[in-house]
Amino acid sequence: MTVRLNEDALSHARGLLRSGDFVADERDDWSEDAPSADDGNAFIDKHGMKEYTRWFLGEDTDETEGTKGRYKFPYGDFNKLHRCAVISGESRAGQYKHPSIEKAYRELLDALDRKSGN
């Protein structure tokens, strides 16, 4: 599996942070806040695959282009950046040895915490 950092998604996440479109929640909240597969399908139907890809920091280049399976490491719920997703993603990226994605999550978490006063 070759997973690379999705720079477009990182830029989108930074934009959400700048505009205040984030939730300063806790790690365990992601199990409740994570969008379902049906949510993803509905988002794609409404906004298209290109917009969907902007919500995932990882792109698995071994997977077929234009499929949901190509995109890994979410950071939000298709509406807002979630601190709980960033915490969870950073841990998973480290576990699976994706240092560029882990670093991106760390930078987002640090910026989130500064902006939210954590």
NORNOR-V98800 format. One record per residue. RES is the residue in one letter. PHI is phi in whole degrees, -180 to 180 (* if undefined). Layout:
res: [RES & RES]
phi: [PHI & PHI]
This chain:
res: [M & T & V & R & L & N & E & D & A & L & S & H & A & R & G & L & L & R & S & G & D & F & V & A & D & E & R & D & D & W & S & E & D & A & P & S & A & D & D & G & N & A & F & I & D & K & H & G & M & K & E & Y & T & R & W & F & L & G & E & D & T & D & E & T & E & G & T & K & G & R & Y & K & F & P & Y & G & D & F & N & K & L & H & R & C & A & V & I & S & G & E & S & R & A & G & Q & Y & K & H & P & S & I & E & K & A & Y & R & E & L & L & D & A & L & D & R & K & S & G & N]
phi: [* & -111 & -112 & -116 & -69 & -90 & -61 & -63 & -67 & -63 & -62 & -63 & -61 & -63 & -64 & -61 & -63 & -60 & -85 & 83 & -89 & -146 & -120 & -91 & -94 & -104 & -48 & -70 & -70 & -63 & -62 & -90 & -89 & -62 & -69 & -81 & -60 & -65 & -61 & -62 & -63 & -65 & -63 & -62 & -60 & -85 & -115 & 94 & -66 & -59 & -68 & -58 & -64 & -73 & -103 & -135 & -77 & -115 & -127 & -88 & -72 & -81 & -88 & -65 & -61 & 81 & -116 & -63 & -64 & -76 & -110 & -130 & 65 & -70 & -130 & -167 & -111 & 73 & -137 & -138 & -73 & -116 & -57 & -62 & -69 & -66 & -61 & -62 & -65 & -61 & -63 & -66 & -63 & -67 & -60 & -96 & 60 & -119 & -61 & -69 & -74 & -59 & -64 & -62 & -61 & -60 & -64 & -64 & -63 & -60 & -67 & -59 & -65 & -64 & -69 & -93 & 81 & -83]
